[in-house]
Amino acid sequence: MARFAVELVFGPDREKRLSVRPEHREYLASLVEKGVVLASGPYADDTGALIVYEAADEASLKEVIAADPYSSANVTEWRIREWSPLMGLWLND
């Protein structure tokens, strides 16, 4: 499995994003239960968010992202980076 740091950059339509946010968060919660989302949260300045995913590969991750309500609402830009964490409390070596 690979880990990915995904940055969400919020678009200009804040009202539309906030209307979709409950569905987005429910979706993320379901992914936490499945072990796909390891961490998630918005930036303090409300310009975006960071989500750390675990997936087989980038193609699998893109399928997960495509199913996110934020994707279908087109309220964020998704920046995907494969990440190789070396240290941390939640890492499984």
N, C-alpha and C positions, 0 to 999 in steps of 0.2 A: 504494500500500500504506500501511496505517496501522500505527502501533506502539501497543502496549498494555502497561501495567504492571498485572500481575495479582497481587494479594496473596492468598495462601492462609492462612487462619486454621485451625490444626489443631484438630480436635474433641477431646473428652475421652478417647476410646478410643485411647490411644497404642499399645497392643498390636496392635489391628486395623490401625492406620495403618502400623505398622512391618512387618506381614506383607504389606502391599500395596506397600510402598515399592520393592522391586526392580522390579516391573512398571511402576510409575509412572516410575522413572528410565530404564528401557529405552525407554518411550514417548517421554519427553522427548529422549533421545539420538537417536531416529529423527527427531524434529522439528528438532533441531539440524542434522542432516545435510541436511534439506530447506530449511533457512534460515528456518524458522518460529519457532523459539526462538532468541533472540539472547543471552540470559543467564538463568541459573537458579541458585537456591541457597536453603538454609534460613537463617533467622535464627539467630544465635549462641545465643539463649535457648531455641531449639526450640519456639517458640510458633506458628511459621508459616514462610512462605517468600515469595520474590518471584520472579516469572518475567516476563521481557520477551519478548513475542511480536510478530511481524510478520504481519499478515493483511489481506485485502482490506477487511474491514469487521467490525463487532462480531458480526454474525450468523455469519460464517465462523469467527470466533474461538470463538464459543459451541459450534459443532460440534466444533472441535478439543478444547475443554475437556470436552465431553460424552463423548468417546472416551477420555479419560484414566482409567486404573484408579482413581485417587482419587475420581473422580466417581461411578462405579458402586458403589464401596465406601462412599460417603457419609461420608468421614472428614475432609473439609475444607469450609470455606466459601470461596467464590471471590468476590473483590471486583475487578471489572474497571474500569479507568480508561483511556480513550484518552490517549496520552501524546505530546507534541510536543517531543522532545529538540532542543536547539539546538546543543549542543557535545558532543564526545566522540570518542575515538579510533576507534571502530568505526562512526561515522556515515558513510553514503554520501550525499554532497551532489550 
